[in-house]
Amino acid sequence: MQQRADASGGRMLARTWTIAAQFYDPADYGIPDLPEWVEGRDAEGRLVLADSETGEAFMRAENPTKVRR
Protein backbone atom coordinates (compact mmCIF):
# COMPACT_ATOMS: atom_id res chain seq x y z
CA MET A 1 0.00 0.00 0.00
CA GLN A 2 1.33 3.42 -0.95
CA GLN A 3 0.51 6.57 0.99
CA ARG A 4 -0.37 9.65 -1.03
CA ALA A 5 0.88 12.99 0.25
CA ASP A 6 -0.10 15.62 -2.31
CA ALA A 7 -2.19 18.78 -2.26
CA SER A 8 -5.52 16.90 -2.35
CA GLY A 9 -4.73 14.35 0.34
CA GLY A 10 -2.13 13.58 2.92
CA ARG A 11 -1.56 12.92 6.54
CA MET A 12 -3.49 15.86 7.99
CA LEU A 13 -6.94 15.11 6.55
CA ALA A 14 -8.09 13.27 9.69
CA ARG A 15 -7.45 16.36 11.81
CA THR A 16 -9.10 18.61 9.22
CA TRP A 17 -12.21 16.38 9.04
CA THR A 18 -12.50 16.32 12.83
CA ILE A 19 -12.20 20.08 13.24
CA ALA A 20 -14.61 20.90 10.40
CA ALA A 21 -17.15 18.34 11.62
CA GLN A 22 -17.25 20.03 15.05
CA PHE A 23 -18.57 23.26 13.53
CA TYR A 24 -20.32 22.70 10.20
CA ASP A 25 -20.50 20.34 7.29
CA PRO A 26 -16.92 19.66 6.10
CA ALA A 27 -18.12 19.97 2.48
CA ASP A 28 -18.81 23.67 3.20
CA TYR A 29 -15.03 24.09 3.42
CA GLY A 30 -14.14 22.02 0.37
CA ILE A 31 -13.07 19.08 2.53
CA PRO A 32 -13.77 15.70 0.90
CA ASP A 33 -16.04 13.16 2.59
CA LEU A 34 -14.39 10.70 4.94
CA PRO A 35 -13.85 7.52 2.92
CA GLU A 36 -15.23 4.13 3.89
CA TRP A 37 -12.20 2.23 5.09
CA VAL A 38 -10.82 -1.23 5.72
CA GLU A 39 -8.22 -2.18 8.30
CA GLY A 40 -5.13 -4.22 7.57
CA ARG A 41 -1.36 -4.52 7.94
CA ASP A 42 1.29 -3.52 5.43
CA ALA A 43 4.51 -5.42 4.61
CA GLU A 44 6.28 -3.86 7.62
CA GLY A 45 3.48 -4.95 9.99
CA ARG A 46 2.07 -1.45 10.56
CA LEU A 47 -1.66 -0.97 11.09
CA VAL A 48 -3.11 0.57 7.92
CA LEU A 49 -6.49 2.17 7.24
CA ALA A 50 -7.25 2.11 3.53
CA ASP A 51 -10.04 3.27 1.23
CA SER A 52 -12.43 0.31 0.82
CA GLU A 53 -12.91 0.95 -2.91
CA THR A 54 -9.35 1.68 -4.05
CA GLY A 55 -7.31 -0.01 -1.34
CA GLU A 56 -5.21 3.16 -1.06
CA ALA A 57 -3.84 3.74 2.45
CA PHE A 58 -4.70 7.07 4.04
CA MET A 59 -3.48 6.45 7.60
CA ARG A 60 -0.80 4.24 9.16
CA ALA A 61 0.24 3.47 12.72
CA GLU A 62 3.63 1.92 13.36
CA ASN A 63 3.03 1.26 17.07
CA PRO A 64 -0.71 1.27 17.83
CA THR A 65 -1.43 1.23 21.56
CA LYS A 66 -4.48 -0.23 23.28
CA VAL A 67 -6.26 2.21 25.58
CA ARG A 68 -9.03 1.81 28.12
CA ARG A 69 -12.03 4.07 27.86
ChimeraX commands (.cxc) that place a marker at each C-alpha (Angstrom):
marker #1 position 0.00,0.00,0.00 radius 0.5
marker #1 position 1.33,3.42,-0.95 radius 0.5
marker #1 position 0.51,6.57,0.99 radius 0.5
marker #1 position -0.37,9.65,-1.03 radius 0.5
marker #1 position 0.88,12.99,0.25 radius 0.5
marker #1 position -0.10,15.62,-2.31 radius 0.5
marker #1 position -2.19,18.78,-2.26 radius 0.5
marker #1 position -5.52,16.90,-2.35 radius 0.5
marker #1 position -4.73,14.35,0.34 radius 0.5
marker #1 position -2.13,13.58,2.92 radius 0.5
marker #1 position -1.56,12.92,6.54 radius 0.5
marker #1 position -3.49,15.86,7.99 radius 0.5
marker #1 position -6.94,15.11,6.55 radius 0.5
marker #1 position -8.09,13.27,9.69 radius 0.5
marker #1 position -7.45,16.36,11.81 radius 0.5
marker #1 position -9.10,18.61,9.22 radius 0.5
marker #1 position -12.21,16.38,9.04 radius 0.5
marker #1 position -12.50,16.32,12.83 radius 0.5
marker #1 position -12.20,20.08,13.24 radius 0.5
marker #1 position -14.61,20.90,10.40 radius 0.5
marker #1 position -17.15,18.34,11.62 radius 0.5
marker #1 position -17.25,20.03,15.05 radius 0.5
marker #1 position -18.57,23.26,13.53 radius 0.5
marker #1 position -20.32,22.70,10.20 radius 0.5
marker #1 position -20.50,20.34,7.29 radius 0.5
marker #1 position -16.92,19.66,6.10 radius 0.5
marker #1 position -18.12,19.97,2.48 radius 0.5
marker #1 position -18.81,23.67,3.20 radius 0.5
marker #1 position -15.03,24.09,3.42 radius 0.5
marker #1 position -14.14,22.02,0.37 radius 0.5
marker #1 position -13.07,19.08,2.53 radius 0.5
marker #1 position -13.77,15.70,0.90 radius 0.5
marker #1 position -16.04,13.16,2.59 radius 0.5
marker #1 position -14.39,10.70,4.94 radius 0.5
marker #1 position -13.85,7.52,2.92 radius 0.5
marker #1 position -15.23,4.13,3.89 radius 0.5
marker #1 position -12.20,2.23,5.09 radius 0.5
marker #1 position -10.82,-1.23,5.72 radius 0.5
marker #1 position -8.22,-2.18,8.30 radius 0.5
marker #1 position -5.13,-4.22,7.57 radius 0.5
marker #1 position -1.36,-4.52,7.94 radius 0.5
marker #1 position 1.29,-3.52,5.43 radius 0.5
marker #1 position 4.51,-5.42,4.61 radius 0.5
marker #1 position 6.28,-3.86,7.62 radius 0.5
marker #1 position 3.48,-4.95,9.99 radius 0.5
marker #1 position 2.07,-1.45,10.56 radius 0.5
marker #1 position -1.66,-0.97,11.09 radius 0.5
marker #1 position -3.11,0.57,7.92 radius 0.5
marker #1 position -6.49,2.17,7.24 radius 0.5
marker #1 position -7.25,2.11,3.53 radius 0.5
marker #1 position -10.04,3.27,1.23 radius 0.5
marker #1 position -12.43,0.31,0.82 radius 0.5
marker #1 position -12.91,0.95,-2.91 radius 0.5
marker #1 position -9.35,1.68,-4.05 radius 0.5
marker #1 position -7.31,-0.01,-1.34 radius 0.5
marker #1 position -5.21,3.16,-1.06 radius 0.5
marker #1 position -3.84,3.74,2.45 radius 0.5
marker #1 position -4.70,7.07,4.04 radius 0.5
marker #1 position -3.48,6.45,7.60 radius 0.5
marker #1 position -0.80,4.24,9.16 radius 0.5
marker #1 position 0.24,3.47,12.72 radius 0.5
marker #1 position 3.63,1.92,13.36 radius 0.5
marker #1 position 3.03,1.26,17.07 radius 0.5
marker #1 position -0.71,1.27,17.83 radius 0.5
marker #1 position -1.43,1.23,21.56 radius 0.5
marker #1 position -4.48,-0.23,23.28 radius 0.5
marker #1 position -6.26,2.21,25.58 radius 0.5
marker #1 position -9.03,1.81,28.12 radius 0.5
marker #1 position -12.03,4.07,27.86 radius 0.5
marker link #1:1,2 radius 0.2
marker link #1:2,3 radius 0.2
marker link #1:3,4 radius 0.2
marker link #1:4,5 radius 0.2
marker link #1:5,6 radius 0.2
marker link #1:6,7 radius 0.2
marker link #1:7,8 radius 0.2
marker link #1:8,9 radius 0.2
marker link #1:9,10 radius 0.2
marker link #1:10,11 radius 0.2
marker link #1:11,12 radius 0.2
marker link #1:12,13 radius 0.2
marker link #1:13,14 radius 0.2
marker link #1:14,15 radius 0.2
marker link #1:15,16 radius 0.2
marker link #1:16,17 radius 0.2
marker link #1:17,18 radius 0.2
marker link #1:18,19 radius 0.2
marker link #1:19,20 radius 0.2
marker link #1:20,21 radius 0.2
marker link #1:21,22 radius 0.2
marker link #1:22,23 radius 0.2
marker link #1:23,24 radius 0.2
marker link #1:24,25 radius 0.2
marker link #1:25,26 radius 0.2
marker link #1:26,27 radius 0.2
marker link #1:27,28 radius 0.2
marker link #1:28,29 radius 0.2
marker link #1:29,30 radius 0.2
marker link #1:30,31 radius 0.2
marker link #1:31,32 radius 0.2
marker link #1:32,33 radius 0.2
marker link #1:33,34 radius 0.2
marker link #1:34,35 radius 0.2
marker link #1:35,36 radius 0.2
marker link #1:36,37 radius 0.2
marker link #1:37,38 radius 0.2
marker link #1:38,39 radius 0.2
marker link #1:39,40 radius 0.2
marker link #1:40,41 radius 0.2
marker link #1:41,42 radius 0.2
marker link #1:42,43 radius 0.2
marker link #1:43,44 radius 0.2
marker link #1:44,45 radius 0.2
marker link #1:45,46 radius 0.2
marker link #1:46,47 radius 0.2
marker link #1:47,48 radius 0.2
marker link #1:48,49 radius 0.2
marker link #1:49,50 radius 0.2
marker link #1:50,51 radius 0.2
marker link #1:51,52 radius 0.2
marker link #1:52,53 radius 0.2
marker link #1:53,54 radius 0.2
marker link #1:54,55 radius 0.2
marker link #1:55,56 radius 0.2
marker link #1:56,57 radius 0.2
marker link #1:57,58 radius 0.2
marker link #1:58,59 radius 0.2
marker link #1:59,60 radius 0.2
marker link #1:60,61 radius 0.2
marker link #1:61,62 radius 0.2
marker link #1:62,63 radius 0.2
marker link #1:63,64 radius 0.2
marker link #1:64,65 radius 0.2
marker link #1:65,66 radius 0.2
marker link #1:66,67 radius 0.2
marker link #1:67,68 radius 0.2
marker link #1:68,69 radius 0.2
view
